[in-house]
């Protein structure tokens, strides 16, 4: 089973190392213009997440198909889920619906928002959802 940090980082977009055991990434619960999700691996293997945009950690985890238990190294824990749960699908659907609504109103979205909209559409297509 992958280490918690590998599990988390593999499911995020725009990950950049900022130091030893520290990263920043785009928050998966919204169209981040710049990375605002801080990820830190502690010496004991635990992973800490902090979204400086204010999104709840539980929502961030749900959007990438994980739970708080997945942030802790423990050989007795259950295997991590392989795909996003229903909440994550709903987050992606909301992103697509909101983005498409703005585009239909003639609004110009910044490239980072268009990129996040496309990520959400791809994720829904992979899950067999409608995008």
C-alpha positions, 0 to 999 in steps of 0.5 A, a space after each residue: 500500500 502506498 505511503 499516505 503522502 504518495 496517495 495524497 500527492 498522486 490525486 492532486 493537481 499542480 503539486 509543487 515542492 516547497 521544502 523538505 516534506 512540504 508541498 503546495 497544490 491546487 485545491 480540488 474543491 474549487 478552481 484555484 488560480 494559484 495553489 492554496 492547498 498546503 501539504 506537509 508530511 510529518 516525521 512519523 508519516 502523517 500528512 497534514 492538509 491546510 487550504 488557505 482558501 478556507 475550504 474544509 479539509 473533509 471536503 478537500 479529502 472527499 474531492 480526491 476520494 480519501 478520508 482522514 484515515 488515509 492521512 495516517 500510516 497504519 499497517 492495519 488500516 483498510 486499503 485506500 479507495 481507488 476512486 472518488 466517492 459520491 461527494 467527490 463526484 458531486 463537487 466535480 459536477 458543481 464545478 462543471 455546472 457553475 463553469 458552464 453557466 458562467 460561460 453561457 452568460 458570456 463571461 470570460 474565465 481566466 485560463 486557470 479556471 478554464 483548466 480546472 473546468 476541463 479537469 472536472 469534465 475529464 474526471 466525470 467522463 472517466 467515472 461515467 458521469 455526465 460532463 
